[in-house]
Amino acid sequence: MRKKILRHKYALMLKKNVQDIFLITLGILSASLGLKGFLIPNGFIDGGVTGISLLLSIISNVHISVFLFLINIPFLAMGYFQISRIFALKSIFAIIGLAVCLLIVNYPVITNDKLLISVFGGISLGAGIGFAIRGGAVIDGTEILSLFLSRKTSATVGDIILIINIFIFSAAAILLGPEPALYSVLTYLAASRTVDFIIEGIEEYTGVTIISEKSDSVRKAIINKLGRGVTIYKGKGGFGKRGGIEYDMDIIFTVITRLEVSKLNYIVNLIDENAFIVQHSIKDTIGGMIKKRPLN
């Protein structure tokens, strides 16, 4: 029995590692396409370590691969101690892979239109960063630095990344001119939104809490008509029509996609138009029935 459990554990580990390597490789290819097919030939930059590397490469004529590797070294060391050894090893693979890909793979220049370069170059680069993160690595060490500094100061990770990028784009405006710097800001915005999209998944989830006197009927309707699982919390009510009288009640919690919110509200209102419904956004979910296809 123990050997069977160990085999199952190793099989899961192998599957996870293969999946991570695939995602990181996909991220390397996508990021290198964004850099060599869009940004580098047209002198545009992005934020973070990638932006610094691009900026230094433009003004020094040294290949970007050199700067990508050298600038990320201290962040990789920081990731080793702050996060984990596996994370650092995967990130080393991702960064070296990106540097090598930029050196040896010849991508065609996709377009010379500045707006298309900014938008689609940012999307391609952001997708690469997002896939790498999904694979448990980074190809840009800015996030590691921001995480470290956020633990030492009162600033959030987002605040620190914003401050870093303000300096980068200010330097770009001085060295490259205001127009390339403004297009580079657009590239960064496209890239960061794409990273969020890749990390959070194609679907955005909504957690819904429902308080109803007809909770059992609501529960059955969610399971049968939406095909979603529910969790029941035991609670006490004491407001509304009953005044200060406390009474036991079942509180329903479920997770659905945003596309199903309207249908859920309709189903609940049919059963109990006085039901109290609270909704909040969820980044992603693991397990449960949320990944299963809803019933028609």
Residue pairs with C-beta under 8 A, 6 or more apart in sequence:
19 135
20 90
20 135
20 136
20 137
21 93
21 135
22 135
23 131
23 132
23 134
23 135
24 90
24 93
24 94
24 97
24 131
24 132
24 135
24 136
24 137
25 97
26 128
26 131
27 94
27 127
27 128
27 129
27 130
27 131
27 132
27 133
27 134
27 135
27 137
27 139
28 94
28 97
28 98
28 101
28 128
28 132
28 139
29 101
29 128
30 124
30 125
30 127
30 128
30 131
31 50
31 98
31 124
31 125
31 127
31 128
31 129
31 132
31 139
32 98
32 101
32 102
32 105
32 107
32 128
33 107
33 124
33 128
34 120
34 121
34 122
34 123
34 124
34 125
34 126
34 127
34 128
34 191
35 50
35 54
35 64
35 102
35 121
35 125
36 102
36 105
36 106
36 107
37 107
37 108
37 109
37 110
37 121
37 124
38 44
38 110
38 111
38 117
38 120
38 121
38 124
38 125
39 45
39 46
39 54
39 117
39 121
39 125
39 187
40 54
40 57
40 64
41 109
42 112
42 114
42 117
43 58
43 176
43 180
44 54
44 117
44 118
44 121
44 180
44 183
44 184
44 187
45 51
45 54
45 55
45 58
45 168
45 169
45 172
45 176
45 180
45 184
45 187
46 54
46 122
46 125
46 184
46 187
46 188
46 191
47 142
47 161
47 164
47 165
47 168
47 169
47 188
47 191
47 192
48 140
48 141
48 142
48 143
48 161
48 164
48 165
48 168
49 68
49 71
49 72
49 75
49 140
49 141
49 142
50 68
50 125
50 139
50 140
51 165
51 168
51 169
51 172
51 184
51 188
52 67
52 71
52 168
53 64
53 67
53 68
53 71
54 64
55 168
55 171
55 172
55 175
55 176
56 62
56 67
57 63
57 64
57 67
58 175
58 176
59 175
63 102
63 103
64 102
65 98
65 99
65 100
65 102
65 103
66 99
68 95
68 98
68 99
68 102
69 95
69 96
69 99
71 141
72 91
72 95
72 140
72 141
74 141
75 138
75 141
75 142
75 144
75 145
76 88
76 91
76 92
76 95
76 141
76 144
77 88
78 141
78 144
78 145
78 148
79 87
79 88
79 91
79 138
79 141
79 144
80 87
80 88
82 144
82 147
82 148
83 144
83 147
86 136
87 136
87 137
90 135
90 136
90 137
91 137
91 138
91 139
91 141
93 137
94 132
94 135
94 137
94 138
94 139
95 138
95 139
98 128
98 139
110 116
110 117
110 120
111 117
111 120
114 183
115 183
115 186
117 183
117 187
118 183
118 184
118 186
118 187
118 190
119 186
119 187
119 190
120 190
121 187
121 190
122 186
122 187
122 188
122 189
122 190
122 191
122 194
123 190
123 191
123 194
125 187
125 191
125 194
126 190
126 191
126 192
126 193
126 194
126 195
126 197
126 198
127 194
127 195
127 198
128 139
129 138
129 139
129 140
129 191
129 195
129 198
130 194
130 195
130 196
130 197
130 198
130 199
131 198
132 138
132 139
133 143
133 195
133 198
133 199
134 198
134 199
138 144
142 161
142 164
143 157
143 161
145 160
145 164
146 157
146 158
146 160
146 161
146 164
147 157
149 155
149 160
150 156
150 157
150 159
150 160
153 160
155 163
165 188
169 181
169 184
169 185
169 188
170 181
172 180
172 181
172 184
173 181
173 182
199 283
199 284
200 283
200 284
201 284
203 257
203 258
203 259
204 257
204 258
204 281
204 282
205 255
205 256
205 257
205 258
205 281
205 282
205 283
205 284
205 285
205 290
206 255
206 256
206 257
206 258
206 261
206 279
206 280
206 281
206 282
207 253
207 254
207 255
207 279
207 280
207 281
207 282
208 253
208 254
208 255
208 256
208 261
208 264
208 277
208 278
208 279
209 251
209 252
209 253
209 277
209 278
209 279
210 218
210 251
210 252
210 253
210 254
210 268
210 275
210 276
210 277
210 278
211 235
211 237
211 249
211 251
211 252
211 275
211 276
211 277
212 218
212 252
212 268
212 271
212 272
212 274
212 275
212 276
213 249
213 272
213 274
214 271
214 272
214 275
215 232
215 249
215 250
215 251
215 252
216 250
217 271
217 272
218 252
218 267
218 268
218 271
218 272
218 275
219 230
219 232
219 250
219 252
221 267
221 268
221 270
221 271
222 228
222 230
222 252
222 254
222 264
222 267
223 229
223 230
224 295
225 263
225 267
225 295
226 254
226 256
226 260
226 263
226 264
226 267
226 294
226 295
227 289
227 292
227 293
227 294
227 295
228 254
228 255
228 256
228 260
228 289
228 290
228 294
229 254
229 288
229 289
229 290
230 252
230 253
230 254
231 252
231 253
231 254
232 250
232 251
232 252
232 253
233 250
233 251
233 252
233 253
234 248
234 249
234 250
234 251
235 248
235 249
235 250
235 251
236 246
236 247
236 248
236 249
237 246
237 247
237 249
238 244
238 245
238 246
238 247
254 264
255 282
255 285
255 288
255 290
256 264
256 290
257 290
260 294
261 279
265 277
268 275
268 277
269 275
285 291
